[in-house]
Amino acid sequence: MTAVEEPPKPRQRGSIRRMRDRFQVRVSAGEDPSTGERIILTDSMPIELPGNARSERGGAEGG
């Protein structure tokens, strides 16, 4: 009998992690052509809790 091959899964290119009161986003941006090293872009954003002054102000402006 022959084994049935599964199609390859798509490659993951980034991740989102919760870090205490922030979300951290990491994304692969390919390789640096001069050094061959992988480029990882990282940024973080604070988590807006419902009911705080900033989120209430944003909701009033948007609607």
CORBELBEL-V912406 format. One record per pair of residues at least 24 apart in sequence whose C-alpha atoms are under 10 Angstrom apart, sorted by sequence separation. I is the first residue (numbers start at 1). J is the second residue. D is the distance in whole Angstrom. If there is no record, write none. Layout:
# CORBELBEL-V912406
I|J|D / I|J|D
This chain:
# CORBELBEL-V912406
21|45|9 / 22|46|4 / 23|47|7 / 19|44|9 / 21|46|6 / 22|47|5 / 14|40|9 / 16|42|10 / 18|44|9 / 19|45|10 / 20|46|9 / 21|47|6 / 22|48|9 / 13|40|10 / 14|41|9 / 15|42|10 / 16|43|10 / 17|44|9 / 18|45|10 / 19|46|9 / 20|47|9 / 21|48|9 / 14|42|10 / 16|44|9 / 18|46|10 / 19|47|10 / 21|49|9 / 18|47|9
